[in-house]
Amino acid sequence: MTAARHTVKLRAASFLSETVAALTFSWPGPLPRAGQFFMVKPVRSAVFLARPLSAADFGEDWVSFLVVLRGAGTGELLSLPTGEAAELTGPLGNGWDAPRGFAALVAGGAGAAPVAALARSLPDGSYDFYGGFRSRPFGISRVSPRRLVIASEDGSAGTRGRILDFLDVARYEAVYACGPDSMLKALARSCGHAGVRCAVSMEKRMACGVGACLGCAVRTSRGSRRCCADGPVFNAAEVDFDA
């Protein structure tokens, strides 16, 4: 799939908490696959680099992202007024392969974006969904799993604790996940011991998004790979999480 670059407008912004918002932009370019991402930057910006954001939801002429406040770049995006112009480049990277067999989808925090996008591409009830958050969940509306498990570190939603405490990977034929590296590392180890296929979407700082700058390396058993161009979805068994 060929990526495109367009100057578009912010259609809607919905704040899910004080530091998290769903931003929906017009998008006349090619539709992404679940798991692909865009480089996003306001036209009027004081930062140099665009921010890589996984497509959380999309339709024929629009694409939506979850934006979590992490610094100046995401702060600008969260401050955008409706109708403001932004530059979007995408869709970029690979996406999720269709699950083979009954799968567990696991989202940690902002990792809900690509995992929820995968969920919405699957038939209702054809997967279980596990979401782990610090506090209230976000970004998982319109998922229709057979079983939904929510955990929060502060106990404000679902069950208090970390989401992997409530997941038995041996019950599944495959696991698909995105979240903090520590979560993905533990999940890869558990799936390896159980002999369960595991695909992970990695989150790295990116400068170009197209593999030219080599600034988003992921160490794997196949050598150093580019998160943007070779990922962001990788076979968890190949990733060296200790590198």
Wavefront OBJ file of the C-alpha trace (Angstrom):
o trace
v 0.000 0.000 0.000
v 1.364 3.413 -0.980
v 1.406 6.105 1.679
v 0.053 9.582 0.982
v 0.551 13.005 2.489
v -2.314 15.431 2.845
v -3.111 18.639 4.668
v -6.425 17.951 6.369
v -8.678 19.445 9.020
v -9.564 18.293 12.500
v -13.197 17.245 12.408
v -13.787 16.432 16.048
v -11.994 16.159 19.371
v -13.386 14.131 22.247
v -11.547 14.293 25.561
v -11.620 10.949 27.348
v -9.707 12.283 30.353
v -7.644 15.369 31.169
v -4.678 13.940 29.243
v -6.259 11.674 26.591
v -8.358 12.616 23.573
v -9.727 10.969 20.450
v -8.990 13.213 17.473
v -10.780 12.647 14.168
v -9.345 14.144 10.977
v -10.641 14.202 7.439
v -8.582 11.849 5.282
v -8.858 11.622 1.469
v -6.034 9.116 1.102
v -5.882 5.301 1.186
v -7.506 3.562 4.133
v -5.139 1.968 6.633
v -5.091 -1.617 7.791
v -5.604 -2.159 11.501
v -2.186 -1.761 13.088
v -0.800 0.809 10.662
v 0.100 4.344 11.741
v 0.384 7.933 10.492
v 2.838 10.758 11.091
v 0.732 13.650 12.389
v 1.672 17.302 12.895
v -0.308 20.546 13.098
v 0.398 22.926 10.213
v 0.992 25.661 12.779
v 3.543 23.971 15.006
v 6.497 24.920 17.176
v 7.978 21.395 17.137
v 10.148 20.017 14.359
v 8.983 16.411 14.075
v 5.581 14.901 13.472
v 4.241 12.355 15.949
v 3.623 8.691 15.023
v 0.047 7.710 15.907
v -1.635 4.371 15.279
v -4.983 4.565 13.557
v -7.550 3.876 16.262
v -10.568 3.946 13.947
v -11.236 4.957 10.373
v -13.837 5.209 7.658
v -14.138 6.133 4.005
v -12.972 9.744 4.420
v -11.737 10.026 7.990
v -9.247 8.603 10.467
v -9.200 8.822 14.262
v -6.287 8.673 16.712
v -5.882 8.353 20.461
v -3.551 11.095 21.685
v -2.019 10.809 25.151
v -0.202 13.832 26.592
v 3.511 13.043 26.712
v 5.293 16.241 25.670
v 5.208 19.338 23.492
v 4.153 17.552 20.294
v 1.199 15.709 21.791
v 0.339 18.845 23.769
v -0.050 20.752 20.515
v -2.319 18.058 19.128
v -4.490 18.045 22.238
v -4.832 21.832 21.953
v -5.963 21.841 18.314
v -9.331 23.537 17.768
v -11.867 21.904 15.493
v -11.272 22.956 11.895
v -7.530 23.505 12.388
v -5.210 22.136 9.695
v -2.734 19.308 10.190
v -0.388 17.333 7.986
v -0.963 13.585 7.919
v 1.331 11.097 6.204
v 0.234 7.477 5.947
v -0.784 4.813 6.240
v 2.674 3.598 7.257
v 4.223 0.346 8.472
v 2.701 -3.091 8.428
v -0.526 -4.094 10.116
v -1.913 -7.029 12.032
v -2.293 -10.340 10.266
v -5.765 -11.834 10.585
v -5.912 -14.075 13.669
v -5.771 -17.793 13.057
v -7.923 -19.451 15.665
v -9.432 -17.906 18.775
v -7.245 -15.050 20.003
v -6.706 -12.802 22.998
v -6.323 -9.103 22.217
v -4.366 -7.278 24.922
v -4.165 -3.486 25.242
v -2.121 -1.525 27.750
v -2.840 2.207 28.032
v -2.314 4.021 24.716
v -1.772 0.610 23.136
v -5.555 0.442 23.022
v -5.499 2.270 19.665
v -4.086 -0.433 17.339
v -5.567 -3.288 19.366
v -9.080 -1.807 19.306
v -8.693 -1.180 15.575
v -7.931 -4.882 15.137
v -10.919 -5.812 17.295
v -13.277 -3.727 15.181
v -12.050 -5.524 12.055
v -13.031 -8.937 13.460
v -16.441 -10.619 13.727
v -18.294 -10.010 16.990
v -17.477 -12.591 19.638
v -14.492 -14.024 17.755
v -11.901 -12.919 20.349
v -11.439 -12.031 24.009
v -10.309 -8.495 24.848
v -8.077 -7.578 27.801
v -7.488 -3.914 28.627
v -5.116 -2.625 31.284
v -5.095 1.029 32.376
v -3.763 3.183 35.195
v -7.252 4.470 35.888
v -10.401 4.641 33.754
v -10.308 2.796 30.410
v -10.305 4.665 27.121
v -10.367 3.934 23.411
v -12.193 0.618 23.566
v -15.687 1.633 22.551
v -17.282 -0.443 19.809
v -15.279 -3.573 20.540
v -17.474 -6.673 20.720
v -15.504 -9.529 22.265
v -16.773 -12.813 23.646
v -15.245 -11.770 26.957
v -14.089 -8.324 28.084
v -11.635 -8.057 30.984
v -10.608 -4.633 32.330
v -7.979 -4.009 34.979
v -6.884 -0.683 36.478
v -3.931 0.035 38.725
v -5.978 2.310 40.982
v -9.064 0.087 41.051
v -11.339 2.719 39.516
v -12.494 0.389 36.730
v -12.729 -3.365 36.360
v -10.446 -5.269 38.729
v -7.577 -3.663 40.597
v -4.213 -4.849 39.320
v -2.249 -5.344 36.131
v -3.971 -6.916 33.173
v -1.518 -9.792 32.741
v -2.509 -11.032 36.205
v -5.878 -11.979 34.687
v -4.725 -13.520 31.406
v -3.956 -17.209 30.895
v -2.345 -17.277 27.463
v -2.540 -21.080 27.309
v -6.288 -20.749 26.680
v -5.670 -19.128 23.289
v -4.239 -20.022 19.917
v -2.764 -16.537 19.424
v -2.227 -13.292 21.307
v -2.107 -9.777 19.821
v -0.887 -6.938 22.016
v 0.282 -3.342 22.267
v 1.362 -1.503 25.369
v 4.415 -0.691 27.496
v 7.564 -2.668 26.704
v 7.525 -4.233 30.173
v 4.059 -5.654 29.494
v 5.031 -6.923 26.054
v 8.199 -8.536 27.417
v 6.274 -10.439 30.091
v 3.614 -11.430 27.581
v 6.192 -12.680 25.066
v 7.805 -14.790 27.780
v 4.478 -16.311 28.837
v 3.468 -17.064 25.253
v 6.875 -18.592 24.560
v 6.543 -20.956 27.516
v 3.011 -21.909 26.468
v 3.843 -22.303 22.769
v 1.299 -19.650 21.787
v 1.829 -17.342 18.816
v 2.204 -13.725 19.884
v 2.286 -10.570 17.751
v 3.178 -7.237 19.338
v 2.906 -3.672 18.097
v 5.984 -1.794 19.285
v 6.019 1.856 20.329
v 9.213 3.767 19.489
v 10.219 7.368 18.941
v 10.230 8.015 15.190
v 11.679 10.853 13.153
v 10.729 10.047 9.564
v 8.250 7.156 9.741
v 9.473 5.607 6.487
v 12.708 3.846 7.464
v 15.167 6.418 6.137
v 16.662 7.737 9.376
v 17.180 4.390 11.165
v 16.256 6.061 14.437
v 13.631 3.591 15.665
v 15.598 0.362 15.795
v 14.130 -2.794 17.304
v 16.632 -5.540 18.120
v 15.446 -8.932 16.935
v 16.814 -12.404 16.284
v 16.936 -11.336 12.627
v 19.120 -8.338 13.414
v 18.235 -4.694 13.896
v 14.847 -3.864 12.375
v 13.149 -0.529 11.765
v 10.017 -0.116 13.851
v 8.422 2.182 11.274
v 9.152 0.291 8.051
v 9.591 -3.322 9.242
v 6.993 -2.968 12.004
v 5.396 -1.705 14.086
v 3.936 -5.226 14.366
v 6.521 -7.920 15.093
v 6.558 -11.578 16.017
v 7.140 -11.341 19.771
v 9.328 -14.450 19.732
v 11.855 -12.582 17.572
v 12.100 -9.380 19.633
v 14.993 -8.906 22.071
v 13.277 -6.925 24.804
v 16.513 -6.695 26.813
v 18.504 -4.891 24.108
l 1 2 3 4 5 6 7 8 9 10 11 12 13 14 15 16 17 18 19 20 21 22 23 24 25 26 27 28 29 30 31 32 33 34 35 36 37 38 39 40 41 42 43 44 45 46 47 48 49 50 51 52 53 54 55 56 57 58 59 60 61 62 63 64 65 66 67 68 69 70 71 72 73 74 75 76 77 78 79 80 81 82 83 84 85 86 87 88 89 90 91 92 93 94 95 96 97 98 99 100 101 102 103 104 105 106 107 108 109 110 111 112 113 114 115 116 117 118 119 120 121 122 123 124 125 126 127 128 129 130 131 132 133 134 135 136 137 138 139 140 141 142 143 144 145 146 147 148 149 150 151 152 153 154 155 156 157 158 159 160 161 162 163 164 165 166 167 168 169 170 171 172 173 174 175 176 177 178 179 180 181 182 183 184 185 186 187 188 189 190 191 192 193 194 195 196 197 198 199 200 201 202 203 204 205 206 207 208 209 210 211 212 213 214 215 216 217 218 219 220 221 222 223 224 225 226 227 228 229 230 231 232 233 234 235 236 237 238 239 240 241 242 243
